[in-house]
Amino acid sequence: MDPRELLERDLVLHLVTLRRDGSPRITPLWFLYEGDAFHMTSGAGKPHLRDLARDARCAVIVDAEIDPAPDGERRYARVRASGRADVLEDLGKVWTKRITRRYVLGEAGERLAERRARVERTLITLRPERLSATASRPRV
């Protein structure tokens, strides 16, 4: 499976940040992969944003089951990336609206995008220093 195909699906990304004690915090988020970067938004003041303000190192994973193997084995594909995130205000809530419309289509998506844009939102951008993609293969 082509990794871009996986990243174009409306799957949930899992963002891993580091808590103050060094343990991982895992946060599910909607995202867009564009311009060789992962773009996510979040409501201001969330714990993962405080983690990134203190230590910008993070990782993400996007994974999904793919066609089952003939023997019934459940197969999967995943994209993992890590690096340092840039955290900025989502000016005009442009990213918030785009990402919301990706996951919720039609009028419902427009309404949700406008509702989410009424609150303070933060843009998280990860341009990976490391990126890997794997998919399980059927046994022979």
Residue pairs with C-beta under 8 A, 6 or more apart in sequence:
1 66
1 77
1 135
3 77
3 79
3 133
4 33
6 62
6 63
6 64
6 77
6 78
6 79
6 133
7 33
7 62
7 79
8 33
9 64
10 30
10 102
10 103
11 62
11 63
11 64
12 28
12 29
12 30
12 62
13 28
13 29
13 30
13 31
13 38
13 40
13 60
13 61
13 62
14 26
14 27
14 28
14 29
14 60
14 61
14 62
15 26
15 27
15 28
15 29
15 40
15 48
15 58
15 59
15 60
15 124
16 24
16 25
16 26
16 27
16 58
16 59
16 60
16 61
17 24
17 25
17 27
17 48
17 51
17 52
17 55
17 58
18 24
18 25
18 51
18 55
18 57
18 58
19 25
19 47
19 51
20 51
20 54
25 47
25 48
25 51
27 42
27 46
27 47
27 48
29 40
29 41
29 42
29 124
30 40
30 41
30 99
30 100
30 102
30 103
31 38
31 39
31 40
31 60
31 62
31 99
32 38
32 39
32 95
32 98
32 99
32 102
33 39
36 127
36 128
37 125
37 126
37 127
37 128
38 60
38 81
38 125
38 126
38 128
39 95
39 99
39 123
39 124
39 125
40 99
40 123
40 124
40 125
40 126
41 90
41 93
41 95
41 96
41 99
41 121
41 122
41 123
41 124
42 48
42 49
42 121
42 122
42 124
43 119
43 120
43 121
43 122
44 119
44 120
44 121
44 122
46 122
49 87
49 122
49 124
51 58
52 58
52 85
52 87
52 124
53 87
56 84
56 85
56 86
56 87
57 82
57 83
57 84
58 82
58 83
58 84
58 85
58 126
59 80
59 81
59 82
60 80
60 81
60 82
60 126
61 78
61 79
61 80
61 81
62 78
62 79
63 76
63 77
63 78
63 79
64 76
64 77
64 78
65 74
65 75
65 76
66 75
66 76
66 77
66 135
66 136
67 75
68 74
68 75
69 75
69 138
69 139
70 138
71 138
71 139
73 136
73 138
73 139
75 135
75 136
75 137
75 138
76 135
76 136
77 133
77 134
77 135
77 136
78 133
78 134
78 135
79 131
79 132
79 133
80 130
80 131
80 132
80 133
81 126
81 128
81 130
81 131
81 132
82 128
82 129
82 130
83 126
83 127
83 128
83 129
83 130
84 126
84 129
85 124
85 125
85 126
86 124
86 125
86 126
86 127
87 122
87 123
87 124
87 125
88 122
88 123
88 125
89 120
89 121
89 122
89 123
90 96
90 121
90 122
90 123
93 116
93 117
93 121
95 121
95 123
96 113
96 116
96 117
96 121
96 123
97 113
97 114
97 116
97 117
100 109
100 112
100 113
100 116
101 109
101 110
101 113
103 109
104 112
104 113
